[in-house]
Amino acid sequence: MQYMKTISHTLQELEVVLNLWAYAGEDGYIVRLAGKAYVLEGNDKLKLSLLRSLAATDWLASQWEKVPTNFTLSGPDGQDMTGVAHASMLSEPTSHAHLFGSLMEKLAEGLPEQMRCFKGYYVPFKLELPQEPLTVTTVVMEYEDGRLEPMVGNR
């Protein structure tokens, strides 16, 4: 068997980054969220480009969860709807952070512990999610006919 030659790759500018998804109905109501953490290297432009590329499909491989119950909206009939957010909140930084906050904490907790050999001993280490992580948020439209379509930004 013939093997390709390999070269060493020194990791540079590593960062834990996130893709976040909000599932919105045609009425703009969001009742579930999803997210996925990645470790990427390079400058922010490169990382964002890769995140946008992955946003189109990786929502299909991400666990979703309900919108936190502390979110309440008034429905068209005037009744309060618990565990519901609106897509208009996604453009507001404070609301966005509040909406995805618990999910981002879970993603940070889920980062696996790694091991490295240092002076003959294995030492554990774990990458951390930055205080203000680089993220791409994508709305996945849920249509009445069953279609799910991610609305991926092209910036």
CYANA upper distance limits for C-alpha pairs under 8 A (distance plus 0.5 A):
 11 LEU  CA     41 GLU  CA      7.64
 12 GLN  CA     41 GLU  CA      6.49
 12 GLN  CA     42 GLY  CA      7.31
 13 GLU  CA     41 GLU  CA      5.62
 13 GLU  CA     42 GLY  CA      6.09
 13 GLU  CA     43 ASN  CA      7.85
 14 LEU  CA     39 VAL  CA      7.04
 14 LEU  CA     40 LEU  CA      6.17
 14 LEU  CA     41 GLU  CA      4.96
 14 LEU  CA     42 GLY  CA      7.64
 15 GLU  CA     39 VAL  CA      6.04
 15 GLU  CA     40 LEU  CA      6.10
 15 GLU  CA     41 GLU  CA      6.76
 15 GLU  CA    129 LEU  CA      8.31
 15 GLU  CA    130 PRO  CA      8.32
 16 VAL  CA     37 ALA  CA      7.12
 16 VAL  CA     38 TYR  CA      6.14
 16 VAL  CA     39 VAL  CA      5.01
 16 VAL  CA     40 LEU  CA      7.03
 16 VAL  CA    127 LEU  CA      7.77
 16 VAL  CA    128 GLU  CA      7.35
 16 VAL  CA    129 LEU  CA      5.94
 16 VAL  CA    130 PRO  CA      7.51
 16 VAL  CA    133 PRO  CA      7.64
 16 VAL  CA    134 LEU  CA      8.37
 17 VAL  CA     37 ALA  CA      6.29
 17 VAL  CA     38 TYR  CA      5.89
 17 VAL  CA     39 VAL  CA      6.70
 17 VAL  CA     40 LEU  CA      7.51
 17 VAL  CA    129 LEU  CA      7.80
 17 VAL  CA    133 PRO  CA      6.24
 17 VAL  CA    134 LEU  CA      5.63
 17 VAL  CA    135 THR  CA      6.42
 18 LEU  CA     35 GLY  CA      7.34
 18 LEU  CA     36 LYS  CA      6.19
 18 LEU  CA     37 ALA  CA      5.14
 18 LEU  CA     38 TYR  CA      6.66
 18 LEU  CA     51 LEU  CA      8.14
 18 LEU  CA    133 PRO  CA      7.55
 18 LEU  CA    134 LEU  CA      6.93
 18 LEU  CA    135 THR  CA      5.21
 18 LEU  CA    136 VAL  CA      7.11
 19 ASN  CA     35 GLY  CA      6.00
 19 ASN  CA     36 LYS  CA      5.84
 19 ASN  CA     37 ALA  CA      7.10
 19 ASN  CA     51 LEU  CA      6.89
 19 ASN  CA     55 ALA  CA      6.91
 19 ASN  CA    135 THR  CA      6.12
 19 ASN  CA    136 VAL  CA      5.55
 19 ASN  CA    137 THR  CA      6.57
 19 ASN  CA    138 THR  CA      8.24
 20 LEU  CA     33 LEU  CA      7.98
 20 LEU  CA     34 ALA  CA      6.33
 20 LEU  CA     35 GLY  CA      4.79
 20 LEU  CA     36 LYS  CA      7.14
 20 LEU  CA    100 PHE  CA      8.46
 20 LEU  CA    135 THR  CA      7.52
 20 LEU  CA    136 VAL  CA      6.62
 20 LEU  CA    137 THR  CA      5.13
 20 LEU  CA    138 THR  CA      6.76
 21 TRP  CA     33 LEU  CA      6.10
 21 TRP  CA     34 ALA  CA      5.48
 21 TRP  CA     35 GLY  CA      6.47
 21 TRP  CA     59 TRP  CA      7.35
 21 TRP  CA    137 THR  CA      6.11
 21 TRP  CA    138 THR  CA      5.34
 21 TRP  CA    139 VAL  CA      6.13
 21 TRP  CA    140 VAL  CA      7.06
 22 ALA  CA     30 ILE  CA      6.91
 22 ALA  CA     32 ARG  CA      6.79
 22 ALA  CA     33 LEU  CA      5.14
 22 ALA  CA     34 ALA  CA      7.07
 22 ALA  CA     87 ALA  CA      8.41
 22 ALA  CA    137 THR  CA      8.01
 22 ALA  CA    138 THR  CA      6.92
 22 ALA  CA    139 VAL  CA      5.36
 22 ALA  CA    140 VAL  CA      6.50
 23 TYR  CA     30 ILE  CA      6.03
 23 TYR  CA     31 VAL  CA      7.26
 23 TYR  CA     32 ARG  CA      6.12
 23 TYR  CA     33 LEU  CA      6.60
 23 TYR  CA    139 VAL  CA      6.29
 23 TYR  CA    140 VAL  CA      5.15
 23 TYR  CA    141 MET  CA      6.42
 23 TYR  CA    142 GLU  CA      7.04
 24 ALA  CA     28 GLY  CA      5.80
 24 ALA  CA     29 TYR  CA      5.78
 24 ALA  CA     30 ILE  CA      4.95
 24 ALA  CA     31 VAL  CA      7.62
 24 ALA  CA     32 ARG  CA      8.45
 24 ALA  CA     86 HIS  CA      8.30
 24 ALA  CA     87 ALA  CA      7.21
 24 ALA  CA    139 VAL  CA      7.03
 24 ALA  CA    140 VAL  CA      6.63
 24 ALA  CA    141 MET  CA      5.61
 24 ALA  CA    142 GLU  CA      6.33
 25 GLY  CA     29 TYR  CA      6.05
 25 GLY  CA     30 ILE  CA      7.17
 25 GLY  CA    141 MET  CA      6.34
 25 GLY  CA    142 GLU  CA      5.30
 25 GLY  CA    143 TYR  CA      6.73
 25 GLY  CA    144 GLU  CA      8.48
 26 GLU  CA    141 MET  CA      7.41
 26 GLU  CA    142 GLU  CA      7.18
 26 GLU  CA    143 TYR  CA      6.63
 26 GLU  CA    144 GLU  CA      8.27
 28 GLY  CA     86 HIS  CA      6.08
 28 GLY  CA     87 ALA  CA      5.72
 28 GLY  CA     88 SER  CA      8.12
 29 TYR  CA     84 VAL  CA      6.98
 29 TYR  CA     85 ALA  CA      6.34
 29 TYR  CA     86 HIS  CA      5.12
 29 TYR  CA     87 ALA  CA      6.78
 30 ILE  CA     67 VAL  CA      7.83
 30 ILE  CA     84 VAL  CA      6.15
 30 ILE  CA     85 ALA  CA      5.50
 30 ILE  CA     86 HIS  CA      6.00
 30 ILE  CA     87 ALA  CA      6.94
 31 VAL  CA     66 LYS  CA      6.33
 31 VAL  CA     67 VAL  CA      5.76
 31 VAL  CA     83 GLY  CA      6.87
 31 VAL  CA     84 VAL  CA      5.50
 31 VAL  CA     85 ALA  CA      7.11
 32 ARG  CA     64 TRP  CA      6.91
 32 ARG  CA     65 GLU  CA      5.93
 32 ARG  CA     66 LYS  CA      4.77
 32 ARG  CA     67 VAL  CA      5.55
 33 LEU  CA     64 TRP  CA      5.88
 33 LEU  CA     65 GLU  CA      5.94
 33 LEU  CA     66 LYS  CA      6.70
 33 LEU  CA     67 VAL  CA      6.80
 33 LEU  CA    100 PHE  CA      8.22
 34 ALA  CA     59 TRP  CA      7.46
 34 ALA  CA     62 SER  CA      6.72
 34 ALA  CA     63 GLN  CA      6.50
 34 ALA  CA     64 TRP  CA      4.82
 34 ALA  CA     65 GLU  CA      6.80
 34 ALA  CA    103 LEU  CA      8.08
 35 GLY  CA     59 TRP  CA      7.92
 35 GLY  CA     62 SER  CA      6.85
 35 GLY  CA     63 GLN  CA      7.87
 35 GLY  CA     64 TRP  CA      7.89
 35 GLY  CA    103 LEU  CA      7.61
 35 GLY  CA    104 MET  CA      8.03
 35 GLY  CA    107 LEU  CA      7.92
 36 LYS  CA     58 ASP  CA      8.48
 36 LYS  CA     62 SER  CA      6.86
 36 LYS  CA    107 LEU  CA      7.38
 37 ALA  CA    107 LEU  CA      6.81
 37 ALA  CA    108 ALA  CA      8.28
 37 ALA  CA    111 LEU  CA      8.37
 40 LEU  CA     47 LYS  CA      6.91
 41 GLU  CA     47 LYS  CA      7.47
 42 GLY  CA     46 LEU  CA      6.68
 42 GLY  CA     47 LYS  CA      7.05
 43 ASN  CA     47 LYS  CA      6.84
 44 ASP  CA     48 LEU  CA      6.43
 44 ASP  CA    134 LEU  CA      8.35
 45 LYS  CA     49 SER  CA      6.66
 46 LEU  CA     50 LEU  CA      6.81
 47 LYS  CA     51 LEU  CA      6.62
 48 LEU  CA     52 ARG  CA      6.58
 48 LEU  CA    134 LEU  CA      8.26
 48 LEU  CA    135 THR  CA      8.13
 48 LEU  CA    136 VAL  CA      7.58
 49 SER  CA     53 SER  CA      6.78
 50 LEU  CA     54 LEU  CA      6.71
 51 LEU  CA     55 ALA  CA      6.45
 51 LEU  CA    135 THR  CA      8.28
 51 LEU  CA    136 VAL  CA      6.91
 52 ARG  CA     56 ALA  CA      7.48
 52 ARG  CA    136 VAL  CA      7.10
 52 ARG  CA    152 VAL  CA      7.22
 52 ARG  CA    153 GLY  CA      7.46
 52 ARG  CA    154 ASN  CA      7.98
 54 LEU  CA     58 ASP  CA      6.14
 55 ALA  CA     59 TRP  CA      7.11
 55 ALA  CA    136 VAL  CA      8.15
 55 ALA  CA    138 THR  CA      7.27
 55 ALA  CA    150 PRO  CA      8.28
 55 ALA  CA    152 VAL  CA      7.32
 56 ALA  CA    150 PRO  CA      6.49
 56 ALA  CA    151 MET  CA      8.33
 56 ALA  CA    152 VAL  CA      6.75
 57 THR  CA     61 ALA  CA      8.31
 58 ASP  CA     62 SER  CA      7.00
 66 LYS  CA     83 GLY  CA      7.53
 67 VAL  CA     71 PHE  CA      7.70
 67 VAL  CA     83 GLY  CA      5.53
 67 VAL  CA     84 VAL  CA      6.56
 67 VAL  CA     85 ALA  CA      7.61
 67 VAL  CA     99 LEU  CA      7.82
 68 PRO  CA     83 GLY  CA      5.83
 68 PRO  CA     84 VAL  CA      8.31
 68 PRO  CA     99 LEU  CA      7.91
 69 THR  CA     82 THR  CA      6.21
 69 THR  CA     83 GLY  CA      4.65
 69 THR  CA     84 VAL  CA      8.12
 70 ASN  CA     82 THR  CA      7.63
 70 ASN  CA     83 GLY  CA      6.99
 71 PHE  CA     82 THR  CA      6.44
 71 PHE  CA     83 GLY  CA      5.54
 71 PHE  CA     84 VAL  CA      6.16
 71 PHE  CA     85 ALA  CA      6.61
 72 THR  CA     80 ASP  CA      6.84
 72 THR  CA     81 MET  CA      5.87
 72 THR  CA     82 THR  CA      4.96
 72 THR  CA     83 GLY  CA      6.47
 72 THR  CA     84 VAL  CA      6.26
 72 THR  CA     85 ALA  CA      7.45
 73 LEU  CA     80 ASP  CA      6.11
 73 LEU  CA     81 MET  CA      5.69
 73 LEU  CA     82 THR  CA      7.24
 73 LEU  CA     84 VAL  CA      6.81
 73 LEU  CA     85 ALA  CA      7.22
 74 SER  CA     78 GLY  CA      5.92
 74 SER  CA     79 GLN  CA      6.04
 74 SER  CA     80 ASP  CA      4.99
 74 SER  CA     81 MET  CA      6.47
 75 GLY  CA     79 GLN  CA      5.82
 75 GLY  CA     80 ASP  CA      6.51
 75 GLY  CA     81 MET  CA      6.74
 85 ALA  CA     89 MET  CA      7.79
 85 ALA  CA     99 LEU  CA      8.38
 86 HIS  CA     90 LEU  CA      8.33
 87 ALA  CA    139 VAL  CA      8.41
 88 SER  CA     92 GLU  CA      8.21
 89 MET  CA     95 SER  CA      6.24
 89 MET  CA     96 HIS  CA      6.75
 90 LEU  CA     95 SER  CA      7.36
 90 LEU  CA     96 HIS  CA      5.58
 91 SER  CA     96 HIS  CA      7.52
 92 GLU  CA     96 HIS  CA      6.40
 93 PRO  CA     97 ALA  CA      6.63
 94 THR  CA     98 HIS  CA      6.74
 95 SER  CA     99 LEU  CA      6.45
 96 HIS  CA    100 PHE  CA      6.72
 97 ALA  CA    101 GLY  CA      5.86
 98 HIS  CA    102 SER  CA      8.41
100 PHE  CA    104 MET  CA      6.52
101 GLY  CA    105 GLU  CA      6.80
102 SER  CA    106 LYS  CA      6.83
103 LEU  CA    107 LEU  CA      6.76
104 MET  CA    108 ALA  CA      6.68
105 GLU  CA    109 GLU  CA      6.68
106 LYS  CA    110 GLY  CA      6.60
107 LEU  CA    111 LEU  CA      7.14
108 ALA  CA    128 GLU  CA      7.27
108 ALA  CA    129 LEU  CA      6.14
111 LEU  CA    126 LYS  CA      7.68
111 LEU  CA    127 LEU  CA      7.51
111 LEU  CA    128 GLU  CA      8.16
112 PRO  CA    126 LYS  CA      7.06
112 PRO  CA    127 LEU  CA      8.48
113 GLU  CA    124 PRO  CA      7.01
113 GLU  CA    125 PHE  CA      6.30
113 GLU  CA    126 LYS  CA      5.22
113 GLU  CA    127 LEU  CA      8.20
114 GLN  CA    124 PRO  CA      6.10
114 GLN  CA    125 PHE  CA      5.78
114 GLN  CA    126 LYS  CA      6.33
115 MET  CA    122 TYR  CA      6.62
115 MET  CA    123 VAL  CA      6.02
115 MET  CA    124 PRO  CA      4.91
115 MET  CA    125 PHE  CA      6.51
116 ARG  CA    122 TYR  CA      5.90
116 ARG  CA    123 VAL  CA      5.94
116 ARG  CA    124 PRO  CA      6.99
116 ARG  CA    125 PHE  CA      8.10
117 CYS  CA    121 TYR  CA      5.82
117 CYS  CA    122 TYR  CA      4.87
117 CYS  CA    123 VAL  CA      6.64
118 PHE  CA    122 TYR  CA      6.66
118 PHE  CA    123 VAL  CA      7.12
129 LEU  CA    133 PRO  CA      6.96
138 THR  CA    150 PRO  CA      7.01
138 THR  CA    151 MET  CA      6.49
138 THR  CA    152 VAL  CA      6.31
138 THR  CA    153 GLY  CA      7.95
139 VAL  CA    150 PRO  CA      6.27
139 VAL  CA    151 MET  CA      5.94
139 VAL  CA    152 VAL  CA      8.00
140 VAL  CA    148 LEU  CA      6.75
140 VAL  CA    149 GLU  CA      5.84
140 VAL  CA    150 PRO  CA      4.58
140 VAL  CA    151 MET  CA      6.55
141 MET  CA    147 ARG  CA      8.29
141 MET  CA    148 LEU  CA      5.98
141 MET  CA    149 GLU  CA      5.59
141 MET  CA    150 PRO  CA      6.58
141 MET  CA    151 MET  CA      7.66
142 GLU  CA    146 GLY  CA      7.25
142 GLU  CA    147 ARG  CA      6.54
142 GLU  CA    148 LEU  CA      5.36
142 GLU  CA    149 GLU  CA      7.38
143 TYR  CA    147 ARG  CA      5.75
143 TYR  CA    148 LEU  CA      6.94
